[in-house]
Amino acid sequence: MVLMWTCNFLAAKIALRYLDPVTLGPLRVELAALIMLVIYAGTARRRAGEPSASSAFDRGDLWRFFWLGVFGVAGNQLLFLIGLNYTTVGHSALIIATGPITILLLARMQRLELLTVNKLLGMVLSFSGVALLALEKGISLQAGTLKGDLITFAGSFSFACYTVLSKRIAPKYDTISMNTYLYISGAVIVMPLAIWRALRLDWAAVSWQGWLGLLYLALFGSVCAYLIYYWALRHLAASRLAAFTYFQPVLATLLGVAVLGEEMTHNLLGGGALVLVGVYLAERRPKRKRADGE
């Protein structure tokens, strides 16, 4: 999952060379929904024999899936692409790495997690790292990557809302059903925008690299990674699962420098170190005391 989402940054950057983010985002959501429907139909018999979770849709969850579609698909994925269009892979990956901190705060508000001294210190360090990134080009929406950084943070916050909300409904549905309903909801929400942008798009002007980037975003960045994420969400605490993003900013930044030729700045290194140390402190569990004789 982490590797898929790491390469997602590169695929998005390449696709954004040929498709603007307001067009790429909705097309990604609609394509991912179609892929999920195919998987859902192809696995119907196997899922029918699973006793642990249901595949039948509960009408009482209609509004829950609407909000999950808003935060987890429409908000998160569109804001990610719009933000990445104005910032670098390194900045975007590090800002998204603060997701566990945001999830922790939201989970605490829902009384799902407890705050400790380490977690509070971790929050301060992580947000200090993000502030250092913002200061790299000065505090101005016209300066450098700040505009993209703020939009990316909004997308990360949206995904944090999705993670906490979906934790309550996760045990009710099997992995494939949950993601199918999620993407159908997201596809319906962005469909007017997708139709409008598709009618205005010069399809012949988009090269194969642009279409390949879109396919990767939908198939791997959306469908495959989300299937793994939801399956793991049923077995781990929300913030604990999000802590796996420790590896993502490191890998994404290195790939951005190596493949896209992005600059490795002092602010990026310093901010990255603060973010990663902060998230580690916030998510570290205290060691259990050993019993006598062990």
Protein Blocks (a to p, Z undefined) as FASTA:
>chain_A
ZZmmmmmmmmmmmmmmmocfklmmmmmmmmmmmmmmmmmmmmmmmmmmpmkbcfbdcfkl
mmmmmmmmmmmmmmmmmmmmmmmmmmcfklmmmmmmmmmmmmmmmmmmnopaccdfklmm
mmmmmmmmmmmmmmmnopafkgojlmmmmmmmmmmmmmmmmmmmmmmmmmmpcfklmmmm
mmmmmmmmmmmmmmmmmmmpcfklpcfklmmmmmmmmmmmmmmmmmmmmmmmmmpcfklm
mmmmmmmmmmmmmmmmmmnopacdfklmmmmmmmmmmmmmmmpccdddddehZZ
